[in-house]
Amino acid sequence: MRCSSRGCLRSAHDDRPSPATHGIAAVCAADIVWDASALEGPITRIYHGHDGVRQYFSEWLESFEAHEARAEKFIEAGDDVIVGIRLRGRGKASGVEVEMARCNVYRMRDGLAVRVEPYETEAEALQAAGL
């Protein structure tokens, strides 16, 4: 899937019930870099390629019994697109319901994401995108 706007990213987010289906990989270049180093917590490394994207989501989801991700906001910033996401889930071990917001900055080239940077807050994502 090739796109140069938030439309394809919106479709990729809407077409998947959860990241476990890896629908996001369809809008990622083969050499995608998924840089989670700005996040807090145990999953704060850099992943490479489609296999790396799948690994990131597998690691993220392994601590949840149930999980839902909903894209709520799309902001274009030149060639970048910021996607605000609402995450909800129930911990496998604890059974505790959690809800959090995250913002991903998608760096686009030739209609595909070549780099994705998840951030804890919208302010961090906006700053990373130069806004």
KOLSENU-246999 format. One record per residue (C-alpha): residue number from 1; residue in three letters; x, y, z. Coordinates in Angstrom, 2 decimals, m for minus. Layout:
BEGIN
@i:NUM | aa:Ala | u:X | v:Y | w:Z
...
This chain:
BEGIN
@i:1 | aa:Met | u:0.00 | v:0.00 | w:0.00
@i:2 | aa:Arg | u:1.48 | v:3.35 | w:m1.01
@i:3 | aa:Cys | u:0.23 | v:6.67 | w:0.27
@i:4 | aa:Ser | u:1.52 | v:10.11 | w:1.00
@i:5 | aa:Ser | u:m1.11 | v:11.34 | w:3.39
@i:6 | aa:Arg | u:m2.91 | v:10.46 | w:6.56
@i:7 | aa:Gly | u:m5.58 | v:8.67 | w:4.52
@i:8 | aa:Cys | u:m3.61 | v:5.44 | w:4.15
@i:9 | aa:Leu | u:m2.48 | v:5.57 | w:7.76
@i:10 | aa:Arg | u:m6.10 | v:6.07 | w:8.83
@i:11 | aa:Ser | u:m7.12 | v:3.02 | w:6.77
@i:12 | aa:Ala | u:m4.28 | v:0.95 | w:8.20
@i:13 | aa:His | u:m5.37 | v:1.81 | w:11.74
@i:14 | aa:Asp | u:m9.09 | v:1.37 | w:11.03
@i:15 | aa:Asp | u:m8.69 | v:m1.93 | w:9.20
@i:16 | aa:Arg | u:m7.20 | v:m3.79 | w:12.13
@i:17 | aa:Pro | u:m8.93 | v:m4.78 | w:15.34
@i:18 | aa:Ser | u:m5.59 | v:m4.66 | w:17.16
@i:19 | aa:Pro | u:m1.89 | v:m4.38 | w:16.38
@i:20 | aa:Ala | u:m1.73 | v:m8.18 | w:16.55
@i:21 | aa:Thr | u:m2.95 | v:m8.27 | w:12.94
@i:22 | aa:His | u:0.05 | v:m6.15 | w:11.92
@i:23 | aa:Gly | u:m1.98 | v:m4.07 | w:9.46
@i:24 | aa:Ile | u:0.46 | v:m1.24 | w:10.02
@i:25 | aa:Ala | u:3.18 | v:m3.21 | w:8.21
@i:26 | aa:Ala | u:1.25 | v:m2.60 | w:4.96
@i:27 | aa:Val | u:2.16 | v:1.09 | w:5.08
@i:28 | aa:Cys | u:5.77 | v:0.49 | w:6.17
@i:29 | aa:Ala | u:8.76 | v:0.28 | w:3.86
@i:30 | aa:Ala | u:10.67 | v:m3.00 | w:3.95
@i:31 | aa:Asp | u:13.55 | v:m1.23 | w:5.73
@i:32 | aa:Ile | u:11.29 | v:0.44 | w:8.32
@i:33 | aa:Val | u:12.90 | v:1.55 | w:11.59
@i:34 | aa:Trp | u:10.52 | v:1.42 | w:14.58
@i:35 | aa:Asp | u:12.27 | v:3.46 | w:17.24
@i:36 | aa:Ala | u:10.62 | v:2.96 | w:20.65
@i:37 | aa:Ser | u:13.58 | v:4.44 | w:22.55
@i:38 | aa:Ala | u:11.60 | v:7.52 | w:23.65
@i:39 | aa:Leu | u:9.06 | v:5.41 | w:25.57
@i:40 | aa:Glu | u:9.18 | v:4.56 | w:29.25
@i:41 | aa:Gly | u:8.99 | v:0.94 | w:30.32
@i:42 | aa:Pro | u:10.44 | v:m2.38 | w:29.22
@i:43 | aa:Ile | u:10.03 | v:m1.97 | w:25.43
@i:44 | aa:Thr | u:12.35 | v:0.88 | w:24.61
@i:45 | aa:Arg | u:14.57 | v:m0.28 | w:21.81
@i:46 | aa:Ile | u:14.86 | v:0.06 | w:18.04
@i:47 | aa:Tyr | u:13.30 | v:m2.54 | w:15.72
@i:48 | aa:His | u:14.13 | v:m3.05 | w:12.04
@i:49 | aa:Gly | u:12.06 | v:m4.24 | w:9.08
@i:50 | aa:His | u:8.61 | v:m5.80 | w:9.00
@i:51 | aa:Asp | u:9.79 | v:m8.61 | w:11.29
@i:52 | aa:Gly | u:10.90 | v:m5.98 | w:13.77
@i:53 | aa:Val | u:7.48 | v:m4.27 | w:13.66
@i:54 | aa:Arg | u:5.81 | v:m7.63 | w:14.34
@i:55 | aa:Gln | u:8.25 | v:m8.30 | w:17.18
@i:56 | aa:Tyr | u:7.50 | v:m4.89 | w:18.74
@i:57 | aa:Phe | u:3.76 | v:m5.59 | w:18.74
@i:58 | aa:Ser | u:4.25 | v:m9.15 | w:20.02
@i:59 | aa:Glu | u:6.35 | v:m7.88 | w:22.92
@i:60 | aa:Trp | u:3.83 | v:m5.14 | w:23.67
@i:61 | aa:Leu | u:0.85 | v:m7.49 | w:23.59
@i:62 | aa:Glu | u:2.33 | v:m10.37 | w:25.58
@i:63 | aa:Ser | u:1.49 | v:m8.67 | w:28.89
@i:64 | aa:Phe | u:m2.18 | v:m8.10 | w:27.95
@i:65 | aa:Glu | u:m5.09 | v:m10.50 | w:28.20
@i:66 | aa:Ala | u:m7.25 | v:m8.13 | w:26.15
@i:67 | aa:His | u:m6.13 | v:m5.12 | w:24.13
@i:68 | aa:Glu | u:m7.70 | v:m2.42 | w:21.95
@i:69 | aa:Ala | u:m6.00 | v:0.38 | w:20.02
@i:70 | aa:Arg | u:m7.95 | v:3.23 | w:18.41
@i:71 | aa:Ala | u:m6.45 | v:6.01 | w:16.33
@i:72 | aa:Glu | u:m8.10 | v:9.26 | w:17.38
@i:73 | aa:Lys | u:m6.13 | v:11.99 | w:15.67
@i:74 | aa:Phe | u:m4.07 | v:12.44 | w:12.50
@i:75 | aa:Ile | u:m1.85 | v:15.51 | w:12.07
@i:76 | aa:Glu | u:0.12 | v:16.12 | w:8.90
@i:77 | aa:Ala | u:3.50 | v:17.78 | w:9.35
@i:78 | aa:Gly | u:5.16 | v:17.99 | w:5.95
@i:79 | aa:Asp | u:6.19 | v:14.44 | w:5.05
@i:80 | aa:Asp | u:5.45 | v:13.26 | w:8.59
@i:81 | aa:Val | u:2.12 | v:12.17 | w:10.03
@i:82 | aa:Ile | u:1.43 | v:12.17 | w:13.76
@i:83 | aa:Val | u:m1.14 | v:9.60 | w:14.85
@i:84 | aa:Gly | u:m2.73 | v:9.94 | w:18.28
@i:85 | aa:Ile | u:m3.75 | v:6.53 | w:19.63
@i:86 | aa:Arg | u:m5.93 | v:5.54 | w:22.61
@i:87 | aa:Leu | u:m4.86 | v:2.20 | w:24.09
@i:88 | aa:Arg | u:m6.99 | v:0.09 | w:26.42
@i:89 | aa:Gly | u:m6.25 | v:m3.29 | w:27.87
@i:90 | aa:Arg | u:m6.42 | v:m5.71 | w:30.74
@i:91 | aa:Gly | u:m3.19 | v:m7.08 | w:32.21
@i:92 | aa:Lys | u:m2.66 | v:m10.83 | w:31.94
@i:93 | aa:Ala | u:m1.14 | v:m11.25 | w:35.38
@i:94 | aa:Ser | u:m2.98 | v:m8.52 | w:37.27
@i:95 | aa:Gly | u:m6.37 | v:m8.36 | w:35.55
@i:96 | aa:Val | u:m6.15 | v:m4.58 | w:35.96
@i:97 | aa:Glu | u:m7.79 | v:m2.44 | w:33.27
@i:98 | aa:Val | u:m5.48 | v:0.21 | w:31.84
@i:99 | aa:Glu | u:m5.98 | v:3.09 | w:29.43
@i:100 | aa:Met | u:m3.32 | v:5.35 | w:27.95
@i:101 | aa:Ala | u:m2.68 | v:7.68 | w:25.07
@i:102 | aa:Arg | u:0.31 | v:7.49 | w:22.78
@i:103 | aa:Cys | u:1.37 | v:9.40 | w:19.68
@i:104 | aa:Asn | u:3.34 | v:7.87 | w:16.84
@i:105 | aa:Val | u:5.31 | v:9.99 | w:14.40
@i:106 | aa:Tyr | u:5.36 | v:8.32 | w:10.98
@i:107 | aa:Arg | u:8.25 | v:9.53 | w:8.78
@i:108 | aa:Met | u:7.08 | v:9.02 | w:5.20
@i:109 | aa:Arg | u:9.09 | v:8.54 | w:2.00
@i:110 | aa:Asp | u:7.69 | v:7.56 | w:m1.40
@i:111 | aa:Gly | u:4.32 | v:6.94 | w:0.21
@i:112 | aa:Leu | u:5.55 | v:4.51 | w:2.86
@i:113 | aa:Ala | u:6.63 | v:4.92 | w:6.46
@i:114 | aa:Val | u:10.41 | v:4.57 | w:6.73
@i:115 | aa:Arg | u:10.57 | v:5.37 | w:10.44
@i:116 | aa:Val | u:8.03 | v:5.32 | w:13.27
@i:117 | aa:Glu | u:8.67 | v:6.93 | w:16.62
@i:118 | aa:Pro | u:6.15 | v:6.29 | w:19.42
@i:119 | aa:Tyr | u:5.97 | v:8.97 | w:22.13
@i:120 | aa:Glu | u:4.28 | v:9.10 | w:25.52
@i:121 | aa:Thr | u:2.60 | v:12.45 | w:24.83
@i:122 | aa:Glu | u:1.30 | v:14.50 | w:21.93
@i:123 | aa:Ala | u:3.60 | v:17.37 | w:22.95
@i:124 | aa:Glu | u:6.66 | v:15.11 | w:22.57
@i:125 | aa:Ala | u:5.45 | v:13.90 | w:19.16
@i:126 | aa:Leu | u:4.74 | v:17.43 | w:17.96
@i:127 | aa:Gln | u:8.19 | v:18.56 | w:19.06
@i:128 | aa:Ala | u:9.83 | v:15.57 | w:17.32
@i:129 | aa:Ala | u:7.97 | v:16.50 | w:14.12
@i:130 | aa:Gly | u:9.15 | v:20.11 | w:14.40
@i:131 | aa:Leu | u:5.77 | v:21.61 | w:15.27
